[in-house]
Each structure stands twice: as C-alpha cells, then as structure tokens.
C-alpha cells in the first residue's frame, strides 16, 4: 500500500507546483504561489459577476433563460409575441396557420392585434412554436416596459463598470483598446439612462464625467506612444545616415579584405 507523499509536477514551459498525494497516488492538494492564487480568485470572481449579470439580463428582458435576447427585446418594444416567435422559429405565416389548424387570415388578425385568439387557438399556436402560453401573452404596458428596459440598462452599466475596474486595476496587461471599448459602451448606456430619466440624476452625470476623463487619458496615452515612436524613428534615421552606415566606394575593398590592386583585377575579370 502506498503512503501519502509530497512531490512536484512540472509542465513544459511552466513553473513547478508542489503537490501532496494521497495513499492512492492521486494528488489531493497543489501548492501555488500567493500571486497565482490571487489571480485565480480574481478570475473566479469576475466569472461569477458575469454569470450573475447574464442571469439578471435574461430574467429582466426575457422573463427566463429560455427566451432569446432578440425575441425579448422585440416583444418588450411592443411587437406581437406570436409574430416574433413565429419569425424566430423560421416559420412562414401560412405554415404556422396550417399547423395550428386556423386560417392564414385569422392568424394575420391575431398578429396585427385586430383580434384576440381564443384559448384553444393560442394553445395550438404555442404548441407549434414550442413555447408556453405565457410567452404569447401581450407585452406589458409602457410603464412596465420602460422600467424593465431601465433596469436592464442599469445592470449593464454596473457590469461595464466592473469590467473597467478589472481592466485598469486587475492582473491582466493594460490594454488601451480594451479600456476604450468598455468605457465607450459604459458612456452609451449612461446616455440612454439619462434620456429615460424623468428627473435629473447626478450619479449619471458623474459616470459620464468619469468616462470622459478615462477617454481623455487613453487618448493622451496613445498619442504619447505614437509621438515617442515617431521621435525614435527620426532619431534612428539620423543615425543610419551617418558615414559609418554609408561607406564610400573606395573603402569597400579594404572592408572585404582585398588590396586596391586585387579589387581592380577582380573587377576587370568580371
């Protein structure tokens, strides 16, 4: 019977990590440096935040994780749920009407809101579309729709803020392009929220001011990088134009180890 022990395993190109093995020979624990542990925990927390944000958006926009986001958005914008789901399933109106046992004209009246389908008709349509009757319910009133959209924007804004903080202060390499993309999305969400607000909201002004400050710093950083590169190029051009990099023709024979007479003979022979 084997006994518990300690060993080190090393993959190609990676640092060795100490492992503690059980009596069955399988690793029970792996000892990693504190820095690596903190990085792993940070990545885990970021992934959990992303999962929670996705779940919140799905719940608020679609009423559940089974509703595609484009379907939820269209229904929230006031489109008829039967038409939206039919198009999402790739069905023609005639095909859906035939499968549900109703006339295309009747289906058209339901989709345009001219008629409310009977319970039996709506149940048949739901069965063909593989959705619940609740999914085919009319969209919420405007006040509820606006509240849901606003809540989704707030969730998105918070997610962008977390991403921005991670990009700037986290363990990943600093990337101005990624920061610019994130803060641009954040600013767009803040502008959309501000447009929906019925009264002034100071925190949105603070978010927009912060976004502008970040973009200004990113612009300056990228400008400095370009300016530094251009200065370096000009300095290098000055260096390579010096005589040391442009030997005169008469210096070439000596440079390759030939006496002037030998070089003349070699040139005549050619």
N, C-alpha and C positions, 0 to 999 in steps of 0.2 A: 504494500500500500504506500502510495506516495504521500509526502508530508507537505504542508504549506510552505511556501518559499517566496523569495523575492528575486526578481530578475529585471532585465532591461531589454526592451524591444526597440528596434530602430528601423524605420523605413528609409528607402533611398532618398537622400536629399533632405531628411528631416532630423531634428534633434531627438536623442534617445529619451524615452519616458520610462520611469521606473514602474514596474508592475508587481502587484502582490498576488500570488497564485494560491488557489485553494488546494485541498487534498486531491481533487480530481484533475488537477493540471490546468484548469481554466482560470483566466485572470479574473480576480474579484475586484481589484481597485487599480487605478492608474494614477500615478503621482505626476502632476503637471506643474510648471512654474506658475506663480501667482498671477503674472501678467496674462498668460494664456487663459487661466481660469476666469479672470475678469472679462476678457474679450468674449469668451464663450457665454458667460452670463449676460453680457450686454446684448449679444446677438439673440439669445433666447428671449429676453425681454422685448426686443424690437419685433421679433416674430409674433409674440403674444399680442402686442399692441396692434400689429397689422391684422391678426385674426379677429380681434375684438372689433376693430373698425369695419372690416368687411361684413361681419355679422350684423353690426348696427345698421350699416347702409342697406344691407339686404332686407332687414326687418322693417326699416322705415320706408324704403322705396317700394318694396315688393310684397310686404306682408309675410315674408317667409323666404327661406333659402332656395326654394324650388322655382321662383319666378325670375326669369332673365331680366337683367337690368334695363335693357331697351324696352321690354314689354312693360315693366313697372313705370318707366318714365312716360311712355306714351299714354298709358291709362291715367296716370297722375295729371297729365296735361289735358285730360278731358276727352280723349278718343274712346270710341265704343269698345268695350272689352272683347266682344265677340269678334269684331273685325281684327283687332290687334292680335288676338290669339290665333285666329284663322291664318293671318299672314305669317305669324311666327312659325306656324306648323307647315307653311308652304302649300296651303290648300287654296284652290280656286273656290269662288262662292258657289258655283254650280255643284262642285264635288261635295262640299260640306252640306249643302241643302239636300242633295240626293242621299248622302249617308245618314242624315238626321231625319229623313222622311218628311221633309217640308218642301214647299216650292221656293225656287230662287227669288221670286218676288217677295215672299213673306220674309225670307232671310234678309233681303235688302232693306225692308222696312224696319226690321229689328236693328240692323247695323247703323241705320241712319237716325234711329231714335223716334221714328214715326209710330212704332208700335212696341209694346212690351210683350215679350214672348210669354206664353203660358208656362206653368211649372213643368209640364210634360215636355214641351218643346225645348226649354232651356236645359232640362236634364239630358235630353237626347243630344243637343249640341255639345254639352260638357263631356258626355261620354265619347263622342267622336274626337274632340280636341284633347282628350285625356287630361282634363282639369276638373276642379271642383266647381260646384255652383257658386261658391263664394268668389272664385276667380272671375266669374262672369257678371258679378254684381256691378251696378253702375258706379262710376267714380265718386269719390267723396265730394262734398260741396267745396266751393272755392276756399273758404276759410281753413278747412281741414287740409286741403291740398297744399295751400301755401305754408301751413305750419309744418307739414311733413317735409316739404322741399327745404324750408329754412333749417329744420333740424338736421337734415342730411348735409346741407352746406356747412353747418357748424361742426358736425363730426368730421367732414373732410378737411376743414380748416385746422382743426386740432391735430389731425393726422399729419398734415403738411408741416405744422409747427414742430411736432416730434421728429419728423424726418430731417428738418432743417437743423435742429439742435444736434442730432446724431451726426450729421454731415460735418458740422463745424467743430464739435467737441468730442466726437466719438473716436474710436480706434482706427477707423478707415482713413486712407490717404485723402488729404484735402483736394477737392476737385471743383474748380470754379464753375465748370459747365453744369455739374450736378446741382450745385448750390443755386445757380441762375434758374434752372428749370423748376426747382422746388419753390423758390421764392416767387417766381412768376405765377405759378399755379395758386400759391397762397394769396397773392395780391388779387388775382382774378376772383377767387372765392370771396374775399373780403369786400370787393367792389359789388359783387352780386348780393351779398348780405346787406350791404349798406343801402342798395337800391330798394330792397324789400322792406327795410325798416320804416315803421310809421313815425318814429321819432328819433332824434339824434342819439347815436350810441358812441360814446367816447372810446370804448375799447377797440372798435373797428378803426377809428382814426389812428390809434396807437399802433395797431397792426400794420396799417398802410404806411405810416411813418417809418416803422421798423423795416418794412420791406424795401422802401426807397433807400434807406441807409445801407442795407445789405447790398442792393444792386449797385449803388454808388461805389462801395468798397470793391465789389467784384470788378466793375468797370476799371477802376484805378489799378487794381492788381494785374488785370490782363493787359492794360495799357503799359504799365511798367515793364511787364515781361517782354512785350513787343519792342518797346524802346530800348531795353537792355540788349535784346538780340540784335537790333539794328546797329547799335553802337559797337557791339562786339564784331559784327560783320565789317563795319567801316574800319575798325582798328586792324582786323585781320587783312583786309585789302591793302592797307598801308604797309603792313609787314611783308606780304608776299610780293609787293612791288619793289622792294629794296634790292640792291645789286646782288646780295647773297642768293636770291632766288632767281636772278636773271643773269647768269654768267655770260660774258661776251664771247663771241665765236672763237677768238684766239686762245681763250682759256680752256676750251673744250678738250684739245689733245692732251694737255697735261692732266686734266681732270680724269681722263680714262687711262692714263699710264703710258702714253705714246710721246716720243720726242717729236718736235715740229716736223723734222725731215721725214720721219716714218709716216706721220699723218699725211703729208703731201703725197708720198709714194702710194699710200693706200687709197687716197682719193683719185690719183691718176689711174691706178689699176682698175678702179670701178668704172 
